[in-house]
């Protein structure tokens, strides 16, 4: 048997199979491109070096509009507010005491931060960091966050990259499923030599902040994307809008 020829035939067969499957799953109107059996998807991906637990794959997704936001970059009023140290000193030492004080500070800082949602508390080298994220209809606005930093019980810094939500744009548009996003992820990482271990799959609103904006405030548009986190915190954003 000509093993070189047989190997070539096998490679061509796998390529044709991948193209066929991608065509089926991305064909408009094909049952929202959902796998009937999630195990089939995980097996398909693992054969290509991408490992994900079936339970990690969201089974449902929403049609979503784009989101108008303001990129807030001017914090002089907040800096002035922090100067009054006596107002923002925490008497207790537990997490709830720090959260209560941070809540009060954010409320005082202004209505622009009214959509801030408590995310968690981190303690690092004597600092206590109270973290807030922005969330719209239970969907995280990626990169929009506030960190109130306490040192020795006093509010010492305010690390903020805030996207103020203005309004939704027009009506919701169709979005692809997590299964489709994983197949697109497979396509764009096909040249990676290392194995890929998926840690999280989440629909988020994302503003590409690599594009320069006009300071101090700029209106921009955040789009729904699937955020796929893998291999210890690396991630990629996959456009969630369905393109016919």
Residue pairs with C-beta under 8 A, 6 or more apart in sequence:
21 44
21 183
22 183
22 187
24 30
25 33
25 35
25 179
25 180
25 183
26 33
26 180
26 183
27 33
28 242
28 244
32 177
33 176
33 177
33 179
33 180
34 59
34 177
34 179
35 41
35 179
38 54
38 57
38 59
38 179
39 54
41 54
41 57
41 179
41 182
42 51
42 52
42 53
42 54
42 57
45 51
45 52
45 182
45 186
48 186
48 190
49 192
49 194
49 195
49 196
50 182
50 185
50 186
50 189
50 195
50 196
50 198
51 195
51 196
51 197
51 198
52 182
52 197
52 198
52 201
53 198
56 198
56 199
56 200
56 201
57 178
57 179
57 182
57 201
58 177
58 178
58 201
58 202
58 203
59 178
61 175
61 176
61 177
61 178
61 203
61 240
62 139
62 172
62 175
62 203
63 172
63 173
63 174
63 175
64 139
64 172
64 173
64 175
64 203
64 224
64 240
65 168
65 169
65 170
65 171
65 172
65 173
66 168
66 169
66 170
66 173
66 221
66 222
66 223
66 224
67 136
67 141
67 165
67 167
67 168
67 169
67 205
67 221
67 222
67 223
68 165
68 166
68 167
68 168
68 169
68 219
68 220
68 221
68 222
69 141
69 144
69 163
69 164
69 165
69 166
69 207
69 219
69 220
69 221
69 222
70 112
70 163
70 164
70 166
70 217
70 218
70 219
70 220
71 163
71 207
71 209
71 213
71 217
71 218
71 219
71 220
72 112
72 160
72 162
72 163
72 164
72 216
72 217
73 213
73 215
73 216
73 217
73 218
74 215
74 216
74 217
75 158
75 160
77 109
77 110
78 109
78 158
78 160
79 158
81 105
81 108
81 109
82 88
82 155
82 156
82 157
82 158
85 154
85 155
88 101
88 104
88 105
88 154
88 155
89 101
89 153
89 154
89 155
90 97
90 98
90 101
90 150
90 153
90 154
91 97
91 153
93 153
95 121
98 121
98 128
98 130
98 148
98 150
99 118
99 121
99 130
101 148
101 150
101 155
102 130
102 132
102 148
102 150
102 155
103 118
105 148
105 155
105 158
106 113
106 116
106 132
106 146
106 148
107 113
109 158
112 162
112 164
113 132
113 146
113 162
115 134
115 135
115 136
115 164
115 165
116 132
116 133
116 134
116 146
117 132
117 133
117 134
117 135
118 130
118 131
118 132
119 131
119 132
119 133
119 145
120 131
121 128
121 129
121 130
121 131
122 128
122 129
122 131
123 129
126 151
126 152
127 149
127 150
127 151
127 156
128 149
128 150
128 151
129 147
129 148
129 149
129 150
130 147
130 148
130 150
131 145
131 146
131 147
132 145
132 146
132 147
132 148
133 140
133 141
133 144
133 145
134 140
134 141
134 144
134 145
134 162
134 163
134 165
135 141
136 165
136 205
139 203
139 204
139 205
139 224
140 202
140 204
140 205
141 163
141 165
141 204
141 205
141 207
141 222
142 204
142 205
142 206
142 207
142 222
142 225
142 227
142 237
143 161
143 163
143 206
143 207
143 209
144 161
144 162
144 163
145 160
145 161
145 162
146 158
146 159
146 160
146 162
147 158
147 159
147 160
148 155
148 158
149 155
149 156
149 157
149 158
149 159
150 156
151 157
163 207
163 222
166 219
169 221
173 241
173 242
174 241
174 242
175 203
175 224
175 240
175 241
175 242
176 184
176 226
176 238
176 240
176 241
176 242
178 201
178 203
178 226
181 201
181 226
181 228
181 238
181 240
182 198
182 201
182 228
184 238
185 228
185 236
185 238
188 236
189 196
189 236
194 231
196 230
196 231
197 230
197 231
198 228
198 229
198 230
199 229
199 230
199 231
199 232
199 233
200 227
200 228
200 229
201 226
201 227
201 228
201 229
202 226
202 227
202 229
203 224
203 225
203 226
203 227
203 240
204 224
204 225
204 226
204 227
205 222
205 223
205 224
205 225
206 222
206 223
206 224
206 225
206 227
206 237
207 220
207 221
207 222
207 223
213 220
223 239
223 240
223 241
224 240
224 241
225 237
225 238
225 239
225 240
226 237
226 238
226 240
227 235
227 236
227 237
227 238
228 235
228 236
228 237
228 238
229 235
230 236
